Amino acid sequence: MSYRAIYAYAWDIAERGVNATVCATVNEHARDAGPTYDRFALFGNNLGLLESRDRAPVFLEALAAMARPDARVVAQGTVPY
């Protein structure tokens, strides 16, 4: 997906009531000490961000760095086959 498409998508969801969007990887956003969140939504193929058994802890640690106490991950996977 191009940056132009990402920004067009961000504009669309802003019109639907989303107050802020971030265009970065999870690791970049966690490293930049951005805001904290009480919910993380991983729908569709976003569970693929875990990548592998070795990579999953790194991804989840980045989410934890941005999580408020008692934060939740809401997720639903898809089978691409």
ZATITI-956013 format. One record per residue (C-alpha): z, y, x; residue number from 1. Coordinates in steps of 0.02 Angstrom, whole numbers, plus 32768, in hexadecimal, padded with zeros to 4 digits. Layout:
residues N
SITE    zz    yy    xx  num
SITE     Z     Y     X  NUM
...
//
This chain:
residues 81
SITE    zz    yy    xx  num
SITE  8000  8000  8000    1
SITE  7FD2  80A9  8048    2
SITE  804C  813B  8055    3
SITE  7FE2  8196  7FD6    4
SITE  7FFB  8109  7F5A    5
SITE  80B5  8103  7F80    6
SITE  80CA  81BD  7F5F    7
SITE  8064  81AE  7EBE    8
SITE  80D7  8121  7E88    9
SITE  8171  8189  7EB6   10
SITE  812E  8218  7E4C   11
SITE  8116  81A2  7DB8   12
SITE  81C7  815D  7DBE   13
SITE  820F  820C  7DD3   14
SITE  81C1  8238  7D2C   15
SITE  821B  81A0  7CE3   16
SITE  82C7  81E3  7D13   17
SITE  82E1  81A9  7DC7   18
SITE  8337  8237  7E24   19
SITE  830D  8208  7ED7   20
SITE  829D  8190  7F34   21
SITE  8298  8158  7FE9   22
SITE  81FD  8129  804A   23
SITE  8245  80C4  80DA   24
SITE  8272  8014  8109   25
SITE  8320  7FD8  80DB   26
SITE  8351  7FD8  8193   27
SITE  8310  808A  81AD   28
SITE  836A  80CB  8114   29
SITE  840D  8075  8144   30
SITE  8400  80B8  81F7   31
SITE  83E5  816A  81B9   32
SITE  8490  8165  8161   33
SITE  8444  8198  80BD   34
SITE  849C  8191  8016   35
SITE  84FB  80F9  7FD9   36
SITE  84CD  8095  7F3F   37
SITE  8526  802E  7EBC   38
SITE  848D  7FC5  7E8E   39
SITE  83F9  7F7C  7EEA   40
SITE  8367  7F3C  7E83   41
SITE  82F9  7EB7  7ED3   42
SITE  827A  7E7F  7E52   43
SITE  81D9  7E1E  7E63   44
SITE  81B1  7DF5  7F16   45
SITE  8236  7E68  7F5F   46
SITE  82A4  7DD1  7F83   47
SITE  821F  7DAD  8005   48
SITE  826D  7E3B  8069   49
SITE  82EE  7DBA  809F   50
SITE  825C  7D6D  8100   51
SITE  82B7  7CD7  8149   52
SITE  8360  7C87  8162   53
SITE  836E  7CE2  8209   54
SITE  8337  7D8C  81C7   55
SITE  8399  7D8A  8122   56
SITE  8442  7DBA  816F   57
SITE  83F4  7E52  81C4   58
SITE  83A7  7E8D  8120   59
SITE  8448  7E6F  80BF   60
SITE  84AF  7ECA  8144   61
SITE  843C  7F61  812F   62
SITE  8458  7F5C  8073   63
SITE  8513  7F4C  8090   64
SITE  850F  7FE7  80FE   65
SITE  84CB  804A  806A   66
SITE  8539  7FF9  7FE6   67
SITE  85CC  8047  7F8E   68
SITE  8664  7FD9  7F73   69
SITE  8640  7F58  7EEB   70
SITE  8584  7F76  7EF6   71
SITE  8512  7EF4  7EA7   72
SITE  8469  7EAC  7ED0   73
SITE  83FF  7E8C  7E35   74
SITE  8370  7E17  7E62   75
SITE  82E9  7DAD  7E15   76
SITE  826B  7D4C  7E7A   77
SITE  81BC  7D10  7E54   78
SITE  815E  7C77  7E8D   79
SITE  80B4  7CB1  7ECE   80
SITE  8063  7C06  7EB3   81
//
